[in-house]
Amino acid sequence: MSRYDSIKVGDKASFTKTITETDITLYGAVSGDFNPVHFNSVYAEKTMFKNRIAHGMLTAGLISAILGMQLPGPGTIYLSQSLSFRSPVFIGDTITAQVEVLEKEDEKKQIKLSTVCKNQNDKKVIVGEAIVMLKD
């Protein structure tokens, strides 16, 4: 049985990570996004968040970790991702990304998944859907 055939609607996987100062620094260096809301405490105190926040795409990257490493796993090709950013992520927050298989399109070997990131208080910080392709 192929890996694609072994994946069923309803299958789930998750990945948990605590967001650190180092994560934000490294993400800024890789992405070039040095928005002061991520790096400047004095600036961030004047925003609606009252504190520095993590990059939204840093948090969304945890979804990619699941897709590429767990479900479907190595060899997965990311085709699309919708994201709705619901709440900020702060340094020290522990984020759990979760994916669940919603649909499969057998002819193209594509999989549609629900994607959610929650903080340590079980509050959804990101919700969306992904479509991936699995090459066996």
C-alpha positions as CSV (number, residue, x, y, z in Angstrom):
1,M,0.0,0.0,0.0
2,S,1.3,3.5,-0.9
3,R,1.8,6.2,1.7
4,Y,-1.0,8.2,0.1
5,D,-3.4,5.2,0.3
6,S,-2.6,4.7,4.0
7,I,-3.7,8.3,4.8
8,K,-7.4,8.4,5.8
9,V,-9.9,11.3,6.2
10,G,-9.8,12.2,9.9
11,D,-6.1,11.4,10.4
12,K,-4.5,14.0,12.7
13,A,-1.0,15.1,13.7
14,S,0.4,17.9,15.9
15,F,3.6,19.6,16.8
16,T,4.3,21.8,19.9
17,K,6.9,24.4,20.4
18,T,7.6,27.3,22.8
19,I,8.4,30.5,20.9
20,T,11.7,32.0,22.1
21,E,13.5,35.3,21.6
22,T,16.0,33.3,19.5
23,D,13.2,32.1,17.2
24,I,12.1,35.7,16.6
25,T,15.7,36.8,16.0
26,L,16.4,34.0,13.5
27,Y,13.1,34.4,11.7
28,G,13.8,38.1,11.3
29,A,17.2,37.4,9.9
30,V,15.9,34.8,7.4
31,S,12.8,36.7,6.3
32,G,14.1,40.2,6.5
33,D,11.1,41.2,8.6
34,F,12.4,43.5,11.3
35,N,9.0,45.2,12.1
36,P,9.5,46.9,15.4
37,V,6.4,45.2,16.9
38,H,8.6,42.0,16.9
39,F,11.9,43.6,18.0
40,N,11.4,46.9,19.9
41,S,9.8,46.7,23.4
42,V,9.3,50.4,23.6
43,Y,7.5,50.5,20.3
44,A,5.5,47.4,21.0
45,E,4.2,48.8,24.4
46,K,2.4,51.5,22.4
47,T,0.6,49.0,20.2
48,M,-2.7,47.2,20.9
49,F,-0.7,44.1,21.9
50,K,1.2,46.0,24.7
51,N,4.2,43.7,24.2
52,R,6.4,42.3,21.4
53,I,4.7,39.6,19.3
54,A,6.1,36.8,17.2
55,H,5.9,36.9,13.4
56,G,2.6,35.4,12.2
57,M,4.4,33.4,9.6
58,L,6.9,32.1,12.2
59,T,3.9,30.6,14.0
60,A,2.4,29.3,10.7
61,G,5.7,27.6,9.9
62,L,4.8,25.1,12.6
63,I,2.1,23.8,10.3
64,S,4.7,23.2,7.6
65,A,6.8,21.2,10.1
66,I,3.9,18.8,10.5
67,L,3.1,18.5,6.8
68,G,6.8,17.9,5.9
69,M,7.7,15.6,8.7
70,Q,4.6,13.8,10.0
71,L,1.4,14.0,8.0
72,P,1.7,13.3,5.1
73,G,5.5,13.5,5.9
74,P,8.7,13.6,3.9
75,G,8.2,14.3,0.2
76,T,5.0,16.3,0.7
77,I,4.6,19.2,-1.7
78,Y,2.8,22.2,-0.3
79,L,0.3,23.5,-2.9
80,S,-1.7,26.1,-1.0
81,Q,-2.5,27.4,2.5
82,S,-5.2,29.8,3.8
83,L,-4.5,31.5,7.1
84,S,-6.5,33.6,9.4
85,F,-4.5,35.2,12.3
86,R,-6.9,35.2,15.3
87,S,-4.6,36.2,18.2
88,P,-1.1,37.3,18.8
89,V,1.7,35.0,19.9
90,F,4.1,36.3,22.5
91,I,7.6,35.3,23.5
92,G,7.2,32.3,25.8
93,D,3.9,31.1,24.4
94,T,3.7,27.4,23.8
95,I,2.0,26.8,20.5
96,T,0.5,23.5,19.3
97,A,0.0,23.3,15.6
98,Q,-2.6,20.6,14.5
99,V,-3.6,19.3,11.1
100,E,-6.5,17.0,10.2
101,V,-7.2,15.3,6.9
102,L,-10.5,16.7,5.5
103,E,-10.5,15.3,1.9
104,K,-8.5,13.3,-0.5
105,E,-8.4,13.7,-4.3
106,D,-7.2,10.3,-5.5
107,E,-6.6,11.2,-9.2
108,K,-4.1,14.0,-8.3
109,K,-3.0,12.4,-5.0
110,Q,-3.8,15.7,-3.3
111,I,-4.9,16.0,0.4
112,K,-6.9,18.9,1.9
113,L,-6.2,19.5,5.6
114,S,-7.6,21.7,8.4
115,T,-4.7,23.6,10.0
116,V,-4.9,25.2,13.4
117,C,-2.4,26.7,15.9
118,K,-3.4,27.1,19.5
119,N,-1.6,28.6,22.5
120,Q,-1.1,27.1,25.9
121,N,-4.5,28.4,26.9
122,D,-6.2,26.4,24.1
123,K,-6.9,29.7,22.3
124,K,-6.8,29.5,18.5
125,V,-4.2,31.9,17.2
126,I,-4.3,30.7,13.5
127,V,-6.9,28.8,11.6
128,G,-6.9,27.7,7.9
129,E,-6.7,25.0,5.4
130,A,-3.9,23.5,3.3
131,I,-3.7,21.5,0.1
132,V,-0.7,19.2,-0.3
133,M,0.4,16.6,-2.9
134,L,2.1,13.4,-1.9
135,K,4.5,11.9,-4.4
136,D,5.1,8.2,-3.5
